[in-house]
């Protein structure tokens, strides 16, 4: 058995080394993220890592969640940019304790007082988005995004990079 393993490794060692080098090289620039919720269409996203990224409205980005509620700090979230530095976020109270959120007067979503698993949800920030911060959201009504205090406005240093749907 040991002789067979040695022969296999000896014969394929260059291939294994090239695979290792490739994984290291790709891992510095890219990351795979798995969407385990219904917040965005798609299950697998390719994240193109980019420090200091200044995303534009409509782009998908991945960021590190700050923690709280059902997810731990450092969980990778993928959302859509709806507001950038200088944009104005407003909220209008609606029935059942929720709020309709607007970014520069465009409707971006409705908040709820409780998550679908029963966690109480606090209202996210309103006003002018500060420098190097973003309003991130997803189209699903149960998405945990900038409508809620747990996410709030996401600082640029928490953004990992652009997200591209694979599957």
N, C-alpha and C positions, 0 to 999 in steps of 0.2 A: 504494500500500500504506500509506504513512504517513497519507494522508488518511482511509482507512478505519479505521485504528487510532485516530486522533484523534477521529473521529466516534463510534466505539464507546465510548472512554473518556469523552468529553464527555457522552454520553447516560447512561451508567451510573455515573458518578462518585459520585453520592449513595448508590447501592446499595453500591458498594465501600467507601465510608467507613463506612456503617452496619455492614457485615460486619466491618470492622476493629475498630470500637468494640465490637461484640458479642464478638469473639474475645478482646479484651483483658479485657473485663469477666468473661467466663466463665473465662478462664485464671487469674484471681486466686483463684477459688473452687473450681475443679474441674480435674481432670487425668484423662486416660485412661491406663490401665495395661494392658499386654498380658501374659497368662500364657503363657509359651513352654514350660512344663513340664506334667507331669501332677499336680503337687502339690495343686491344687484343681480342682474342676469349674469349667469356664468358661474363656473365652479373653480376653474384654474386660471390664474393670472400670472403673466410674466412681468416681473418688476425690473425695470431698468434703473439701477441705482444711480443717483445723481445728487451729491451734496450741494446745498445752496440753490436748489431748484426754485425758480419763480414760475409756478404753473399759471396758466390762463384759465378763465372760466370755460367750463365744458370739458376740461381734461380730467382723466382718471388719474388719481395718485394713490400711493400707498403711504401710510404713516404708522408710527408707533403710538398705540393707545396709551393714555396716561394712567389708566386703571380705574377701578370702581365698578360696582354692580356685578354683572355676570361675567366680566372679562378681567383678566389680570393685566397689570402694567406690562407694556412691551408687546402686547398682542398686535399683530399686523392687521390693519384695517385698510380696505380699498374703498374709496368714495370718489365723488365727482365734485370738482371745484365749482362753486356757485358765487362766491364772493371773495374779493381780494382786498389788500390794504386800501383803505379809503372808501370802500363800499359801505352803504348804510343798511343795517339790519333792523327791521321793525317787526313787531308781533302784535296781533290783534286777538283779543280773547274771543273764544267761541264756546259753544255749548260743551257741557261735560268736563269742564276744567282744562280744555286744550287751548292751543294758540295756533293761529295761522301765521306762518313766517314769510317775510318778504325780504329780498335783497335788492336794493335799488328799485323798489316798488314792484319787482317781479315775484310772483308767488313761488316759493320753493318747498313748501310742505307744511303739514299740520302736526303739531305735537300732541301727545296724550299724557294724562296724569300718571298712568301706570303702564309698565311694559307688559308684553303678552304673558310673561312669567310671574307677574305680580310685583315687580320692583317699583317703588315710587320713583317717578322721574321729575327732576327739577328743571325748570325753564332755563334754556340757554341764554347767552348774553345777547343784548340788543345795543344798538348805537353804531358808531363808526368803527369799522374793523381796524385795529392798530397796524402799524408797520410790521411787515414780515409775518402776518397772520392771515389765515384763510377760513372761509366758511365752507365746510365740506358736507355733502349730503348724498343721499341715494333715493331713488324713486319709491321704494317700498314704504308703506305706512309704519312698519315696525322697525325701520332702520335706526340704529343708534348712531346719531350724527350730531352736527352742530346745533340742532334744535334743542339739545339737552346739555345741561351743565357738565355732565361727565365727559363730554367731548369738547363742547365750547368751540371757540375759535382755535384752530390748530396752528401752532407756531411753525415757522419754516424749518427750524432745526429738528422737528419731529417727523418731517416728511422724508421718506426714504428715496422716492423716485416716481417715475411715471409707471402706470399699470396698463398692461395690454391683455385683453381677454384672449385666452387660448381655447378654452372649452367651457 
